[in-house]
Amino acid sequence: MVKDLFEKTKTNVADVAKGIPLGRMLEPQDIANAALFLVSEEARQITGITLPVDGGWLAFGVKASAK
């Protein structure tokens, strides 16, 4: 979905990744891993939270991508 948007808008993915604190774009597996953790026994005491899986955008802020 995001890949299609970037292609349609001719957005440079490398430039966007530079603005992410962890330095890379998220992949579907990143979201899946978070979901699997939340339904696992290890997360049995976690309730009512928002778990940002965003490469650090919320924690460190979003940098403007280079043009």
C-alpha atoms as one frame of an Amber mdcrd trajectory, in Angstrom:
protein
   0.000   0.000   0.000   2.693   2.518   0.991   4.928   1.300  -1.818   2.178
   2.087  -4.339   1.711   5.553  -2.843   5.435   6.268  -3.061   5.507   5.120
  -6.689   2.502   7.255  -7.630   3.918  10.355  -5.930   7.510   9.651  -7.032
   8.639   9.786  -3.402  12.200   8.642  -2.710  11.970   5.870  -0.092  15.598
   6.377   0.990  14.863  10.025   1.776  11.839   9.064   3.852  13.854   6.412
   5.726  16.447   9.059   6.654  13.725  10.864   8.593  12.859   7.792  10.680
  14.899   7.627  13.899  15.708   3.923  13.432  16.714   4.649   9.833  14.553
   2.189   7.921  11.020   1.792   6.661   8.712  -0.521   8.537   7.788  -3.823
   6.976   4.563  -5.813   7.427   6.485  -8.297   9.581   7.235  -5.510  12.092
   3.510  -5.016  12.684   2.900  -8.768  12.775   5.630  -9.254  15.387   4.066
  -6.613  17.642   0.635  -8.222  17.297   2.036 -11.673  18.047   3.758 -10.325
  21.145   0.534  -8.763  22.415  -1.346 -12.054  22.125   1.487 -14.064  23.669
   1.838 -15.247  27.255   4.706 -12.761  27.714   2.222  -9.894  27.354  -0.393
 -11.294  29.744  -0.140  -8.298  32.106  -0.373  -5.677  29.366  -3.796  -4.072
  29.031  -5.187  -0.958  27.419  -2.076   0.438  25.771  -1.156   1.978  22.478
   1.940   0.294  21.100   3.517   2.496  18.442   5.337   0.412  15.855   6.732
   3.381  13.987  10.515   3.252  14.028  10.698   5.910  16.733   8.657   8.673
  15.073   6.524   9.326  18.149   9.421   9.098  20.607  11.875  11.281  18.704
   9.730  13.254  16.291   9.678  13.163  12.527  12.525  14.793  10.636  11.834
  16.447   7.310  13.033  14.238   4.499  15.739  15.554   2.196  14.663  16.871
  -1.174
